[in-house]
Amino acid sequence: MHKDEVKGVAKQAEGALKDAAGGLTGNEKLQAEGKLDKAVGKAQQKIGEAKDAVRDALKK
């Protein structure tokens, strides 16, 4: 597992918390930040997965 995958999952979790908190409190800005963090985290996770795939392919 690449460090980008771990960071991406953590960013998604942080985003989910912000999204939920913003929804509960009616804070649209916080909710939007949460949605953005989730998207960024998902992208970062996918980058880490791609790096792993390349590394594994080069080992073969």
Residue pairs with C-beta under 8 A, 6 or more apart in sequence:
1 48
1 52
2 48
2 49
2 51
2 52
2 55
3 48
4 44
4 45
4 47
4 48
4 51
5 44
5 45
5 48
5 49
5 52
6 48
7 41
7 44
7 48
8 41
8 42
8 43
8 44
8 45
8 46
8 47
8 48
9 41
9 45
10 41
11 37
11 38
11 40
11 41
11 44
12 37
12 38
12 41
12 42
12 45
13 41
14 34
14 37
14 41
15 33
15 34
15 35
15 36
15 37
15 38
15 39
15 40
15 41
16 34
16 38
17 34
18 30
18 31
18 33
18 34
18 37
19 31
19 34
19 35
19 37
19 38
20 34
21 27
21 30
21 31
21 34
22 28
22 29
22 30
22 31
22 32
22 33
22 34
23 31
